C-alpha cells in the first residue's frame, strides 16, 4: 500500500525544486546554475536532489517533458471534441476558439514558460514546442488543416505558424504584458488569417505572386 504522506512530500519537494529552477533561470541563466544553487534556493540537501534527478540537465529535461505531456493531455486529446462542437455550433469562430486553450495553458504555467522561452532559458525547448504544434495542427485525430488542401509544403507551414506563435508568446511573457489569453488569441488570428500587412493597417488586397 502506498504511503500518501510520502507521495505528497515527494510532490512538494519536486515542486520546490522546479520553482527554484525557475527563479534561478530568471536570476542568472540556466547555464550558470549549479546544483548547489538549486538546493539552497529550494531549502533541501543535495542528497534529496540526487534522489530525484541526476543533475541540472536531467531536471530541466524532465520538467520540460512533464510540461509538454500535460499540454498534449489537456489540449491535443481534447481537440477532436472541441472541433466537432465548433463545426456544429460556431464554425466561423474555429481558428480563434482552438487557440484559446493553448494560451490559457501558457498563462497558467506563465513562470516556467517565461523562464524556458526567455533569453536565459533553454533554446531547445522552442524545438519541443514546434513538435507539439505539428502534432496539434497535423497529427491529431481531427484537425482544421487537411493535407490535401495545402498550398505549400506542410513543413514550411508548420515552421511559419510555430515561429510566429512562439515570437508572440515570448513578447507576451518576457515583457510581462497583461493581455488575456483570449486577447492574445485574437491578436494571433488577426495576423495569421489576414496577414501582417493587414494587421499593420495597410490596405493591401490578396495578390497572386506566382506569376
Secondary structure, 3 states (H helix, E strand, C coil): CCCHHHHHHHHHHHHHHHHHHHHHHHHHCHHHCCHHHHHHHHCCCHHHHHCCCCCHHHHHHHHHHHHHHHHHHHHHHHHHHHHHHHHHHCHHHHHHHHHHHHHHHHHHCHHHHHHHHCCCCCCHHHHHHHHHHHHHHHHCCCCCCCHHHCCCCHHHHHHHHHHHHHHHHHHHHHCCCCCCHHHHHHHHHHHHHHCHHHHCCCCCCCCCCCC
